[in-house]
Amino acid sequence: MKLTPMMQQYIETKKQYQDCLLFFRLGDFYELFFEDAEIASRELEIALTGRDCGLDERAPMCGVPWHSAHHYIAKLINKGYKVAICEQMEDPALAKGIVKREVTRVITPGTVTDPEMLDEKKNNFLMSVYCSRNYFGIAVADVTTGEFYTTQLIYGNTVNKLFDEIYRYQPSELLVNQQFLKNVPGETLDILKERMGIYITPLDDEYFDRNKALSGIKNYKGCNSIEQDEFALCASGALIGYLKVTQKVDLNHIKEIQKYKIENYMIIDSSSRRNLELTETLRDRKKRGTLLWVLDRTMTAMGGRLLRKWIEQPLLDVDEINRRLDAVEELKDKFMIRSELRELLKKVYDMERLASKLVVGNVNARDLLALKASMGQIPSILDLMSDLKTELCVGIRDEIDHMNDIYELIDKSIAEDPPVTIKDGGIIRDGYSEDVDTYRKAFTEGKQWIADLEAKERELTGIKNLKVRYNKVFGYYIEVTKANLSQVPDRYIRKQTLVNGERFITEELKKLEDTILGAEEKVKNLEYELFCEIREKIAAEVHRIQRTADRLAQLDVLCSLAEVADRENYVKPVVHEGSEIDIKDGRHPVVEKVLGSSPFVPNDAYLNDDTDRVIIITGPNMAGKSTYLRQVALIVLMAQMGSFVPASKATIGIVDRIFTRVGASDDLASGQSTFMVEMTEVANILNNATPRSLLILDEIGRGTSTHDGLAIAWSVIEYINDKSRLGCRTLFATHYHELTELEDKLTGIKNCCIEVKKRGDEIIFLRKIIPGGADQSYGIEVAGLAGVPELVIERAKHILNELDAADINKGGKARKKSTKPVDGQLDLLSAGMLSKTEREVIDEIRALDTNSMTPWDAMNKLYYFQQKLK
């Protein structure tokens, strides 16, 4: 048996795209065959049928309509599949033999461009990672916006830094070389794939070849800056090569290859990003409940993406930070201008992604109208911005392009209400093309033209029964009876002789026939050709569109930050190069927003690199320690991204890195316990923090025994506080009250606690940070608030009283005298629960009447206690 020609064509095409589901165009459907059909049928829940293919058994087959295929493709991409689109490259009616077909595009998670498949306010990044020994090259691109970034990691703990960059960009797809798969632990790959949902695509090493990389990037702006950075170069070359293979078009919309260093921005490792919940919540990875959720009042999709980038990449340049802050202040103060700008920006579509669609070639007429509508807002935006005086606002205004030429081209060429598809006609405006207008008239007025011609010919020839008729064989013709043939003029051309007369054609009727016959098909084809010409003209100006889109996005973000500052009563921070962080009446931006009308208790914070380096915070659980820690970190981050902050006053000394260690959980997949996870995070912080960093540490050492945990926490504080080792600004929350003794031992450490009011067995959290250490933990009271059974609470109180009486783990005055730390070191005492016998001995000692005992009685009693305890 032999496969049919069409199926042979399918098999040959499929061989080239083994890792893809092949959407094979047959008429009005995309069909899938064999294993692809079985997968698609299962994943899309569509019927699986069969087709004769020349073999003994029918080939499994399923299909989807071509006009709604994007819905099905989106489902497959979301489920982790790649899709290759194989189109008919010629009209089946005109084809000789098998219709020519080619794969026109490969859609992967990182190369999706369909807006319906994307979050409009989030980039869809494709990342390429080149691994060579312990060095990494990174390249990141968003096909939908034309952004392209690259860097390399060659110093320090590069694996951790790589993971941090992956977490920051959150790519949909990761391109890796074979060495990457060998060097990166399997559990890390599982985290990337399973937890983060990243599609990992291994590429052959030839993609990462240096010479091929140089050739591939040579035509892009910024390529010269990375020629000497071998690892970044190889990663960039592989990414460009992969895009060319999958997109099959010139990538003219890629703005430039932008080289960066991770040290150019505030470094926030992946753990800290999660803990601070910058763009997604820790529990369910949603936007609501994050800093982005609070600050995002952007009116455009491109503004939303840029705001996310500002949050993820706080600045270190004080001048640039203050330029942003000045612009936000001006827009905050000029309420009417800001409100009108926001209304105009609301009418601006996603110009970045529209520009990319132009270059990729999948833009339709409605997209061009969206582009025109966006450009239509620019004159009014520029008029309003003429009243803005700050440096950043003036710079944005000066770089916005009117683009009148593009606006006018679209306005005069594209119809007001075109169809979605570009081959159905009705997309070119009347008056733009004389030929289109003629064909449209022929299509709608053809019958009247024939009737008018018939009347004219009767009058000119005097033949009263002359008729103009049509049939499928001969087309249009003039029919004259035999009795009137003598009156036929010479300009008539004989076409057919009949029994009762003759049929003729004239030059005028020929032209009319050419115009009328197939007018609908001709006008569709002509409109499509004209649309492609218009699209190419606009695509040639893509960089102008992108530059203006970028400036409008900046304006949108500044307006958003100003709007939030105005509505939420935020203040402009003072950002400087020094170390002092002084926050008055600081508030947690997210918690405050969630509370709504309920009041949020504000708190001050003061840190520097001298007298107040490490602040040790004690107090009960649920009292607000973690909220306070996070709010200080978020206020610093907001200030350095250029935002106003939730406080009555804030002075922020530049922070180069923020590290947090807040809470921990088992990582069973990689065999790590809670304590191991905690210590791994602590190690990362201590190994990578600098004197200009801000550390947020909560409950260090709680995952092991009391003595071990206390010893580790004590030692960590000493290390952080020591300026010869680290000496950076730190907030350290703990339940180890012994640590408060460090304030008297070491310079730079201060104690603070959460104020609590107790009424009998009831406690009230005042959520106020005050100087000094907490007098107790109130753990039993918190357990009661949590709903622990009363019997358990009462037993806990009894045990606590026994422990206090034995002066174990309490650290009372007597114990403090006898266990005073020497040279800053803690003398650790034995701790644990008392046995039944030990409690009996204690009770008997309490019951003794020592005043009535003789020395001999006392010695006998002491001997008795010794024997009983033995």
Disulfide bonds with the S-S distance in Angstrom:
none
